[in-house]
Amino acid sequence: MPRTPIWKSITTTLEGEIASGLYRVGDKLPTEAALAARFGVNRHTVRRALADMTERAMLRPRRGAGVFVEAPPTEYPIGRRVRFHQNIAATGRVPERQMLRIETRLAGKTEARVLGLRPGERVVVFEGLSISGGAPIAHFESVFPKTRLPGIADTLRQTPSVTEALRLNGVEDYTRRETRLTAETANATQALHLRLREGDPLLKSVAVNIDLQGHPVEYGTTWFVGERVTLIVSPD
């Protein structure tokens, strides 16, 4: 029976450690020298194993920084109806939302204009992370009109699903009025939350959702990790 090449044995070991959570998406692997010492091989053998895992989108090398755990990009449709949990579940991955804050405050000028509010009206801000298959793929901030949706803050504390929270506040359905996409770089806080380096590329989406009567119910900004998400724009 032919022997398994040593480099394949290394990939099997590293894949098992990644699958068990010893290394998460965004984590840096030990250096080639450290891995060579661990497995008792030369660096060429380690390099062959890492190259194989890179070709299969499990790892991503960064020039001058090392090799990092990666995952295949999540396909994320953007159309008239954008539903986070539905979009992620359709890819076969587990969707999660991690809440960072829920805050009630005065509306800013842009928020008031977009949501059709009068000066002095208040909004509810829901900030958090969108997670796909255990990997953070986006940092989001959603702003809701408090007068129109008086119970939205309490509801969001009970369910991380914006769709469900809106439904429980009388919005049975909503659609995307517009989406604006631009490129930005991650700041220090985003880099920490999203397991990136400061300055890594992000795709910024600014969107307005409206109910069936045309009233704005959500003004949302989402910063997607460029290398972990493929945005698919379609008219539904």
MILUM-810032 format. One line per 5 residues: number of its first residue (from 1); their letters; for each residue x, y, z of N, C-alpha, C, O. Coordinates in steps of 0.1 Angstrom, whole numbers, padded with zeros to 4 digits. Each point is the difference from the previous one (the first is absolute). Layout:
# MILUM-810032
NUM> A> X:Y:Z:X:Y:Z:X:Y:Z:X:Y:Z ~ ... $
This chain:
# MILUM-810032
1> MPRTP> 0009:-0012:0000:-0009:0012:0000:0009:0012:0000:0009:0002:0009 ~ -0011:0008:-0019:0008:0012:-0001:-0001:0008:0013:-0011:0002:0006 ~ 0022:0004:-0002:0000:0009:0011:-0005:0014:-0003:0001:0004:-0012 ~ -0008:0002:0022:-0005:0013:-0002:0011:0010:0000:0009:0000:0009 ~ -0008:0009:-0020:0011:0010:0001:-0001:0008:0012:-0010:0003:0006 $
6> IWKSI> 0022:0001:-0001:0001:0007:0013:-0008:0014:-0001:-0006:0004:0010 ~ 0007:0002:-0021:-0007:0013:-0001:-0015:-0001:0001:-0007:0008:0005 ~ 0001:-0020:-0010:-0014:-0002:0001:-0003:-0003:0015:-0011:0004:0005 ~ 0019:-0011:0002:-0002:-0002:0014:0000:0013:0008:-0008:0002:0009 ~ 0016:0008:-0013:0000:0013:0006:-0013:0007:-0002:-0006:0006:0009 $
11> TTTLE> 0001:-0006:-0022:-0012:0006:-0003:-0012:-0006:0008:-0009:0007:0005 ~ 0009:-0020:-0004:-0011:-0007:0008:0000:0005:0014:-0010:0002:0006 ~ 0022:-0001:0000:0001:0004:0014:-0005:0015:0001:-0008:0003:0009 ~ 0013:0005:-0017:-0004:0015:0001:-0015:0001:-0003:-0006:0008:0007 ~ 0001:-0015:-0017:-0015:0001:-0003:-0008:-0004:0012:-0010:0006:0003 $
16> GEIAS> 0015:-0017:0004:-0007:-0004:0012:0000:0010:0011:-0010:0002:0007 ~ 0021:0005:-0005:0001:0010:0010:-0008:0012:-0003:-0006:0006:0009 ~ 0005:-0002:-0022:-0009:0011:-0004:-0015:-0004:0002:-0007:0008:0005 ~ 0004:-0021:-0009:-0014:-0004:0002:-0004:-0001:0014:-0012:0003:0004 ~ 0021:-0006:0005:-0003:-0001:0015:0000:0014:0007:-0003:0001:0012 $
21> GLYRV> 0007:0009:-0020:0000:0014:0006:0013:0004:0006:0000:0011:0006 ~ 0010:-0019:-0007:0013:0005:0006:0005:0012:-0008:0007:0009:0006 ~ -0010:-0008:-0019:0003:0012:-0008:-0013:0004:-0007:-0006:-0008:-0006 ~ 0003:0021:0008:-0013:0005:-0006:0003:0008:-0012:0012:0003:-0003 ~ -0022:0000:-0005:0002:0008:-0011:0006:0014:0004:-0005:0006:0009 $
26> GDKLP> 0015:-0002:-0016:0007:0012:0004:0013:-0002:0008:0008:0009:0002 ~ -0007:-0021:0005:0012:-0003:0008:0012:-0003:-0009:-0001:-0005:-0011 ~ 0012:0009:0017:0013:-0002:-0007:0006:-0014:0004:0000:-0003:0012 ~ 0004:-0005:-0022:0007:-0013:0003:0014:0003:0005:0006:0010:-0003 ~ 0000:-0020:0010:0014:0001:0003:0008:0002:-0012:-0004:-0004:-0011 $
31> TEAAL> 0016:0009:0012:0009:0002:-0011:0004:-0014:-0007:-0001:-0010:0006 ~ 0006:0011:-0018:0005:-0012:-0006:0011:-0007:0008:0000:-0012:0001 ~ 0009:0020:0005:0011:-0005:0008:-0006:-0008:0012:0005:-0010:0004 ~ -0015:0016:0003:-0006:-0006:0011:-0008:-0013:-0003:0001:-0010:0007 ~ -0008:0010:-0019:-0007:-0012:-0004:0010:-0011:-0004:-0002:-0012:0003 $
36> AARFG> 0013:0016:-0010:0010:-0009:-0003:0006:-0007:0012:0003:-0012:0000 ~ 0000:0020:0010:0005:-0006:0013:-0010:-0009:0007:0003:-0011:0005 ~ -0016:0015:-0006:-0010:-0008:0006:-0002:-0014:-0006:-0001:-0010:0007 ~ 0001:0010:-0021:-0002:-0013:-0007:0013:-0007:-0003:-0001:-0011:-0006 ~ 0012:0017:0009:0013:-0007:-0003:0003:-0001:-0014:0005:-0010:-0005 $
41> VNRHT> -0008:0020:-0003:0002:0000:-0015:0007:0013:-0004:0002:0009:0008 ~ 0002:-0008:-0021:0006:0012:-0004:-0011:0010:-0004:-0011:-0004:-0002 ~ 0015:0016:0000:-0009:0011:-0003:-0007:-0002:-0014:-0011:0004:-0002 ~ 0018:-0011:-0007:-0006:-0002:-0013:-0012:-0009:0001:-0010:0002:-0007 ~ 0010:-0012:0016:-0011:-0009:0002:-0012:0008:0006:-0011:-0002:-0004 $
46> VRRAL> 0014:0010:0013:-0010:0009:0007:-0006:0009:-0011:-0012:0002:-0001 ~ 0020:0004:-0007:-0004:0009:-0011:-0010:-0007:-0009:-0009:0006:-0005 ~ 0012:-0019:0002:-0009:-0007:-0009:-0013:-0003:0006:-0010:0001:-0007 ~ 0009:-0003:0020:-0012:-0002:0007:-0009:0013:0000:-0012:-0001:-0002 ~ 0019:0012:0005:-0007:0012:0001:-0005:0005:-0014:-0011:0006:-0001 $
51> ADMTE> 0019:-0009:-0009:-0004:0003:-0014:-0013:-0007:-0003:-0009:0005:-0007 ~ 0008:-0018:0010:-0011:-0008:-0003:-0013:0006:0007:-0010:0001:-0006 ~ 0012:0003:0019:-0012:0005:0007:-0004:0014:-0005:-0011:0004:0000 ~ 0021:0003:-0005:-0003:0013:-0006:-0008:-0001:-0013:-0009:0007:-0003 ~ 0013:-0017:-0005:-0007:-0003:-0013:-0014:-0004:0003:-0009:0003:-0009 $
56> RAMLR> 0006:-0009:0020:-0014:-0004:0004:-0007:0011:0008:-0010:-0003:0006 ~ 0016:0015:-0005:-0006:0012:0006:-0002:-0002:0015:-0009:0006:0006 ~ 0017:-0015:0000:0000:-0001:0015:0010:0009:0007:-0002:0004:0011 ~ 0012:0000:-0019:0010:0010:0006:0002:0011:-0010:-0003:-0001:-0012 ~ 0008:0012:0017:0003:0012:-0009:0013:0006:0005:0001:0005:0011 $
61> PRRGA> 0009:-0005:-0019:0013:0006:0004:-0001:0016:-0002:-0006:0005:-0009 ~ 0012:0002:0018:0001:0014:-0001:0015:0004:0000:0007:-0004:0009 ~ -0003:0011:-0020:0014:0003:-0002:0006:0007:0013:-0006:0011:0004 ~ 0016:-0016:0001:0007:0006:0012:-0007:-0002:0013:0005:0004:0010 ~ -0017:-0011:-0010:-0007:-0002:0012:-0002:-0014:0005:-0001:-0003:0012 $
66> GVFVE> 0001:-0006:-0022:-0002:-0015:0003:-0011:-0006:-0007:-0005:0005:-0010 ~ 0000:-0016:0015:-0011:-0008:-0006:-0011:0000:0010:0001:-0003:0012 ~ -0014:0006:-0017:-0011:0001:0009:-0011:-0010:-0005:-0002:-0003:-0011 ~ -0006:-0001:0021:-0011:-0009:-0002:-0011:0008:-0008:-0003:0011:0003 ~ -0002:-0017:-0013:-0010:0006:-0009:-0012:-0009:-0002:0001:-0012:0004 $
71> APPTE> -0011:0017:-0010:-0012:-0008:-0004:-0004:0005:-0014:0002:0011:-0003 ~ -0008:-0020:-0005:-0005:0004:-0013:-0010:0012:0002:-0008:0000:0010 ~ 0008:0009:-0019:-0009:0012:0001:-0015:-0005:0001:-0004:-0009:-0007 ~ -0004:0016:0015:-0014:-0002:0001:-0007:0008:-0011:0002:0012:-0001 ~ -0011:-0018:-0007:-0007:0007:-0010:-0012:0007:0007:-0008:-0007:0007 $
76> YPIGR> 0006:0020:-0009:-0010:0008:0007:-0008:0008:-0010:0005:0010:-0005 ~ -0017:-0014:0002:-0008:0007:-0010:-0005:0013:0006:-0004:0001:0011 ~ 0004:0010:-0020:-0006:0013:0003:-0010:0003:-0010:0004:0002:-0012 ~ -0017:-0001:0015:-0010:0003:-0009:-0011:0008:0007:0003:0008:0009 ~ -0016:-0010:-0013:-0011:0007:0006:-0003:-0005:0014:-0004:0007:0009 $
81> RVRFH> 0007:-0020:-0007:-0002:-0006:0014:0014:-0006:0004:0004:-0010:-0005 ~ 0001:0016:0016:0013:-0005:0005:-0003:-0005:0014:-0004:0008:0009 ~ 0006:-0021:-0007:-0002:-0006:0013:0012:-0008:0004:0004:-0010:-0006 ~ 0003:0015:0017:0013:-0005:0004:-0001:-0015:0003:0007:-0008:-0007 ~ -0016:0003:0016:0000:-0014:0004:-0004:-0009:-0012:0006:-0010:-0002 $
86> QNIAA> -0015:0015:-0007:-0004:-0008:-0012:0012:-0001:-0009:0002:-0011:-0006 ~ 0005:0022:0003:0011:0000:-0009:0011:-0009:0004:0006:-0008:-0008 ~ -0002:0008:0021:0011:-0008:0005:-0004:-0015:0001:0007:-0009:-0005 ~ -0020:0006:0009:-0004:-0014:0001:-0001:-0006:-0013:0003:-0012:-0002 ~ -0005:0020:-0009:-0001:-0006:-0013:0014:-0005:-0005:0000:-0008:-0009 $
91> TGRVP> 0011:0013:0015:0013:-0005:-0004:0004:-0012:0008:0011:-0006:-0002 ~ -0020:0001:0011:0003:-0012:0008:0008:0003:0013:0005:-0009:0007 ~ -0003:0022:-0004:0008:0004:0012:-0010:0005:0011:-0012:0003:-0003 ~ 0017:-0003:0015:-0009:0004:0011:0001:0016:0002:0011:0005:0002 ~ -0022:0001:-0003:0000:0015:0001:-0001:0004:0015:-0008:-0006:0008 $
96> ERQML> 0015:0016:-0004:0000:0005:0014:0001:0015:0000:0005:0006:-0010 ~ -0011:0000:0020:0002:0015:0002:0005:0002:0014:-0005:-0005:0010 ~ 0016:0013:-0009:0005:0003:0014:-0003:0015:0002:0005:0009:-0007 ~ -0012:-0006:0018:-0004:0014:0003:0011:0007:0007:0006:-0006:0009 ~ -0003:0018:-0014:0010:0008:0007:-0006:0011:0008:0005:0004:0011 $
101> RIETR> -0017:0002:-0016:-0007:0010:0008:-0014:0002:-0006:-0002:-0002:-0012 ~ -0007:0006:0021:-0013:0005:-0004:-0001:0013:0008:0000:0000:0012 ~ -0002:0011:-0019:0000:0013:0006:-0011:0009:-0006:-0003:-0001:-0012 ~ -0004:0009:0020:-0010:0009:-0004:0006:0014:0002:0005:0004:0010 ~ -0005:0004:-0021:0006:0014:0000:-0007:0008:-0010:-0009:-0004:-0008 $
106> LAGKT> 0012:0017:0007:-0005:0009:-0010:0005:-0004:-0013:0011:-0004:-0002 ~ -0019:0007:-0008:0003:-0003:-0014:0011:0010:-0005:-0002:0012:0002 ~ 0012:-0017:-0009:0009:0009:-0007:-0007:0006:-0012:-0011:-0005:-0004 ~ 0017:0015:-0002:-0006:0007:-0012:-0003:-0010:-0011:-0011:0000:-0006 ~ 0021:-0008:0002:-0002:-0009:-0011:-0011:-0011:0003:-0008:-0003:-0008 $
111> EARVL> 0009:-0002:0021:-0010:-0010:0004:-0014:0006:-0001:-0009:-0007:-0004 ~ 0007:0019:0009:-0013:0007:0000:-0005:0002:-0014:-0012:-0002:-0003 ~ 0021:0006:-0006:-0004:0002:-0014:-0004:-0013:-0006:-0011:-0001:-0007 ~ 0019:-0009:0008:-0003:-0013:-0006:-0012:-0007:0005:-0008:-0005:-0007 ~ 0006:0006:0020:-0012:-0006:0007:-0012:0008:0000:-0011:-0004:0005 $
116> GLRPG> 0012:0017:-0010:-0012:0008:0000:-0004:0005:0014:-0012:0000:0003 ~ 0021:0003:0005:-0003:0004:0014:0001:0016:0002:0007:0006:-0008 ~ -0014:-0002:0018:0001:0015:0003:0011:0002:0009:0005:-0009:0007 ~ 0000:0022:-0006:0011:0003:0009:-0003:-0004:0015:-0012:0003:0004 ~ 0021:-0009:0003:-0003:-0003:0013:-0005:-0014:0002:-0001:-0005:0012 $
121> ERVVV> -0003:-0002:-0023:-0005:-0014:0002:0012:-0009:0003:0011:0003:-0003 ~ -0015:-0015:0009:0011:-0009:0004:0000:-0013:-0008:-0010:-0003:-0007 ~ 0021:-0003:0007:0002:-0012:-0008:0006:-0011:0010:0005:0003:0010 ~ -0007:-0016:-0015:0006:-0011:0007:0011:-0005:-0008:-0002:-0003:-0012 ~ 0014:0001:0017:0012:-0004:-0007:0003:-0015:0005:0002:-0002:0011 $
126> FEGLS> -0001:-0006:-0021:0004:-0015:0002:0013:-0002:-0007:0000:0000:-0012 ~ 0010:-0003:0020:0014:-0002:-0006:0004:-0014:0004:-0002:-0005:0011 ~ 0008:-0002:-0021:0005:-0014:0003:0008:-0005:-0011:0005:0007:-0009 ~ -0002:-0020:0010:0008:-0008:-0010:-0009:-0010:-0006:-0008:-0007:0007 ~ 0010:0005:-0020:-0007:-0011:-0007:0010:-0011:-0002:0012:0002:-0004 $
131> ISGGA> -0016:-0015:0008:0009:-0011:0000:-0005:-0011:-0009:-0012:-0003:0001 ~ 0021:-0003:-0009:-0004:-0011:-0009:0009:-0011:0003:0012:0000:-0003 ~ -0017:-0012:0007:0008:-0011:0003:0011:0002:0010:0010:-0006:-0001 ~ -0013:0014:0011:0010:0003:0010:0010:0011:-0003:0007:0004:0009 ~ -0008:0001:-0021:0010:0011:-0004:-0008:0013:-0001:-0010:0001:-0007 $
136> PIAHF> 0015:0010:0013:-0006:0013:-0002:0002:0005:-0014:0011:0001:-0005 ~ -0022:0003:-0002:0001:0004:-0014:-0004:0015:-0001:0003:0006:-0011 ~ -0009:0000:0021:-0004:0014:-0001:-0002:0006:0013:-0004:-0006:0010 ~ 0006:0019:-0009:-0003:0009:0011:-0012:0009:-0005:0001:0006:-0010 ~ -0012:-0006:0018:-0012:0008:-0005:-0005:0010:0011:0003:-0002:0011 $
141> ESVFP> -0010:0012:-0016:-0006:0009:0008:-0014:0004:-0006:0000:0006:-0011 ~ -0011:-0010:0017:-0013:0002:-0005:-0007:0011:0009:0001:0000:0012 ~ -0008:0009:-0019:-0006:0011:0007:-0015:0000:-0003:-0004:0000:-0012 ~ -0004:0000:0023:-0015:-0001:-0002:-0007:0012:0006:0005:0005:0010 ~ -0016:0000:-0016:-0008:0011:0006:-0007:-0005:0012:-0009:-0008:-0001 $
146> KTRLP> 0012:0015:0012:-0007:-0005:0013:-0015:0003:0000:-0007:-0008:0005 ~ 0003:0020:-0010:-0014:0004:0001:-0008:-0010:-0009:-0011:-0004:0005 ~ 0016:0000:-0016:-0007:-0009:-0009:0000:-0015:0006:-0009:-0008:-0003 ~ 0020:0005:0010:0002:-0014:0005:0004:0001:0015:0011:-0003:0003 ~ -0021:0007:0005:0003:0002:0014:0006:-0011:0008:0007:0001:0010 $
151> GIADT> -0010:-0014:-0014:0004:-0011:0008:0013:-0007:-0006:0003:-0011:0004 ~ 0003:0017:-0014:0010:-0007:-0008:0013:-0003:0009:0006:-0011:-0002 ~ -0003:0020:0011:0012:-0003:0008:-0002:-0012:0009:0009:-0009:0001 ~ -0020:0008:0006:-0003:-0012:0008:0000:-0013:-0008:0005:-0010:0004 ~ -0011:0011:-0016:-0001:-0012:-0009:0013:-0004:-0004:0003:-0012:-0001 $
156> LRQTP> 0006:0021:-0003:0013:-0004:-0005:0009:-0006:0011:0009:-0008:-0003 ~ -0012:0011:0016:0007:-0007:0011:-0005:-0014:0001:0008:-0008:0006 ~ -0019:0005:-0011:-0006:-0014:0001:0004:-0008:-0012:0001:-0013:0001 ~ 0000:0019:-0013:0003:-0008:-0012:0011:0008:-0008:-0002:0012:-0002 ~ 0012:-0018:-0003:0010:0006:-0008:-0004:0003:-0015:0007:0006:-0007 $
161> SVTEA> -0019:-0012:0004:-0005:0001:-0014:-0007:0013:-0002:-0011:0002:0006 ~ 0016:0007:-0015:-0007:0012:-0003:-0014:-0002:-0006:-0010:0006:0003 ~ 0009:-0016:-0012:-0012:-0004:-0006:-0011:-0003:0010:-0011:0004:-0001 ~ 0015:-0013:0011:-0010:-0004:0010:-0003:0012:0010:-0011:0001:0004 ~ 0021:0007:-0001:-0003:0012:0008:-0009:0009:-0006:-0009:0006:0006 $
166> LRLNG> 0010:-0003:-0019:-0009:0009:-0007:-0014:-0007:-0001:-0010:0007:0002 ~ 0010:-0020:-0004:-0013:-0006:-0001:-0008:0001:0014:-0012:0003:0000 ~ 0019:-0004:0011:-0006:0001:0013:-0004:0014:0003:-0007:0003:0010 ~ 0012:0007:-0018:-0004:0014:0002:-0009:0004:-0012:-0001:0012:-0002 ~ -0006:-0021:-0004:-0010:0003:-0010:0004:0002:-0014:-0008:0003:-0009 $
171> VEDYT> 0021:-0006:0006:0005:0001:-0014:0001:-0014:-0005:0009:-0007:0002 ~ -0020:0003:-0009:-0001:-0014:-0005:0010:-0003:-0011:0004:-0011:-0002 ~ -0001:0021:-0006:0009:-0002:-0011:0007:0014:-0003:-0006:0010:0003 ~ 0018:-0011:-0009:0007:0012:-0004:0009:-0003:-0011:0004:-0011:-0002 ~ 0000:0021:-0006:0008:-0001:-0011:0012:0010:0000:-0001:0010:0008 $
176> RRETR> 0010:-0012:-0016:0012:0009:-0001:-0003:0011:-0010:-0002:-0003:-0012 ~ 0002:0015:0017:-0002:0012:-0009:0012:0003:-0008:-0001:0003:-0012 ~ 0013:-0004:0018:0012:0003:-0007:0012:-0006:0008:-0001:-0001:0012 ~ 0012:-0001:-0019:0012:-0005:0006:0012:0007:-0007:0000:0001:-0012 ~ 0009:0005:0020:0011:0006:-0005:0013:-0007:0005:0001:-0003:0012 $
181> LTAET> 0007:-0001:-0022:0012:-0008:0004:0013:0008:-0003:0002:0006:-0011 ~ 0007:-0005:0021:0013:0006:-0002:0010:-0008:0007:-0003:-0010:0007 ~ 0016:0014:-0009:0011:-0008:0006:0006:0009:0011:0001:0012:-0001 ~ 0002:-0019:0012:0007:0007:0012:0010:-0010:0005:0002:-0011:-0004 ~ 0006:0016:0014:0009:-0009:0007:-0004:-0001:0015:-0006:0009:0005 $
186> ANATQ> 0010:-0020:0001:-0004:-0003:0014:0008:0009:0009:0012:0002:0000 ~ -0020:0004:0010:0007:0008:0010:0004:-0010:0011:-0002:-0012:-0001 ~ 0008:0017:0012:0006:-0009:0010:-0011:-0008:0007:0002:-0012:0003 ~ -0014:0018:0000:-0010:-0007:0007:-0006:-0011:-0009:-0003:-0011:0004 ~ 0000:0015:-0017:-0005:-0010:-0009:0010:-0012:-0002:-0004:-0011:-0001 $
191> ALHLR> 0017:0014:0000:0010:-0010:-0002:-0001:-0010:0012:0001:-0012:-0002 ~ -0003:0017:0014:-0001:-0009:0012:-0012:-0008:-0001:0001:-0013:0002 ~ -0013:0018:-0005:-0012:-0007:0000:0000:-0010:-0012:-0005:-0012:0002 ~ 0010:0015:-0013:-0001:-0008:-0012:0013:-0009:-0002:0000:-0007:-0010 ~ 0009:0007:0019:0012:-0008:-0001:0008:0003:-0012:0004:-0008:-0008 $
196> LREGD> -0002:0021:0006:0008:0005:-0011:0012:0009:0005:0002:0001:0012 ~ 0005:0004:-0022:0010:0010:0003:-0006:0014:-0003:-0008:0001:-0009 ~ 0012:0009:0017:-0004:0013:-0003:0004:0004:-0014:0012:-0002:-0004 ~ -0021:0007:-0004:0003:0004:-0014:-0004:-0010:-0010:0001:0002:-0012 ~ -0005:-0014:0017:-0005:-0010:-0010:-0012:0005:-0007:-0008:0008:0006 $
201> PLLKS> 0005:-0013:-0018:-0011:0005:-0008:-0014:-0005:0005:-0002:-0011:0004 ~ -0007:0020:-0004:-0014:-0002:0003:-0009:0005:-0011:0003:0009:-0007 ~ -0015:-0015:0005:-0010:0004:-0009:-0011:0007:0008:-0007:-0007:0008 ~ 0005:0020:-0010:-0010:0007:0008:-0014:0001:-0007:0000:0005:-0011 ~ -0010:-0010:0017:-0014:0000:-0006:-0008:0010:0009:-0002:-0002:0012 $
206> VAVNI> -0004:0012:-0018:-0010:0009:0007:-0013:-0002:-0007:-0002:0002:-0012 ~ -0008:-0006:0020:-0013:-0004:-0006:-0012:0006:0008:0001:0003:0012 ~ -0012:-0002:-0019:-0012:0005:0006:-0011:-0011:-0003:-0002:-0003:-0011 ~ -0005:-0001:0022:-0011:-0010:-0002:-0013:0007:0003:-0001:0009:0009 ~ -0009:-0012:-0016:-0013:0006:0001:-0011:-0011:0002:0001:-0011:-0005 $
211> DLQGH> -0012:0015:0012:-0011:-0009:0002:-0009:0000:-0013:0003:0007:-0010 ~ -0014:-0014:0010:-0008:-0002:-0012:-0007:0013:-0003:-0005:0002:-0011 ~ 0004:0008:0020:-0006:0013:-0002:0010:0010:-0005:-0003:0011:-0003 ~ 0016:-0015:0002:0010:0009:-0004:0007:0008:0011:0008:0009:-0003 ~ -0011:-0012:0016:0006:0007:0011:0014:-0006:0003:0001:-0012:0001 $
216> PVEYG> 0009:0020:0000:0013:-0005:0004:0000:-0006:0014:-0005:0006:0010 ~ 0010:-0019:-0008:0000:-0006:0013:0014:-0004:0004:0002:-0003:0012 ~ 0007:0004:-0020:0014:-0003:0004:0010:0007:-0009:-0001:0000:-0013 ~ 0011:0006:0019:0011:0006:-0007:0013:-0007:0005:0004:0001:0011 ~ 0001:-0009:-0020:0011:-0009:0004:0013:0002:-0007:0001:0002:-0012 $
221> TTWFV> 0010:-0004:0020:0013:0001:-0006:0007:-0013:0004:0001:-0004:0012 ~ 0005:-0003:-0022:0007:-0013:0002:0013:0001:-0006:0002:0004:-0012 ~ 0008:-0009:0020:0014:0000:-0006:0003:-0015:-0001:0003:-0007:0010 ~ -0003:0002:-0023:0003:-0014:-0002:0015:-0002:-0002:0008:0008:-0005 ~ -0003:-0020:0010:0014:-0003:-0002:0002:-0004:-0014:-0006:-0010:-0005 $
226> GERVT> 0014:0017:-0003:0000:-0002:-0014:0004:-0013:-0004:-0005:-0006:-0010 ~ 0015:-0001:0017:0005:-0013:-0004:-0009:-0011:0005:0002:-0012:-0004 ~ -0012:0014:0012:-0009:-0010:0005:-0014:0000:-0006:-0008:-0009:0003 ~ 0005:0019:-0011:-0014:0001:-0005:0001:0004:-0015:0008:0008:-0004 ~ -0017:-0015:-0003:-0002:0004:-0014:-0014:0005:-0001:-0010:-0007:0001 $
231> LIVSP> 0009:0020:-0004:-0013:0007:-0001:-0006:-0002:-0014:0006:0002:-0010 ~ -0018:-0007:0010:-0007:-0003:-0013:-0012:0010:-0001:-0010:-0002:0008 ~ 0011:0011:-0017:-0011:0010:-0002:-0010:-0005:-0010:0004:-0003:-0011 ~ -0016:0002:0015:-0011:-0005:-0009:-0013:0007:0002:-0002:0006:0011 ~ -0007:-0005:-0021:-0013:0007:0002:-0010:-0009:0006:-0012:0004:0001 $
236> D> 0016:-0016:0004:-0010:-0010:0006:-0010:-0004:-0011:-0009:-0008:0003 $
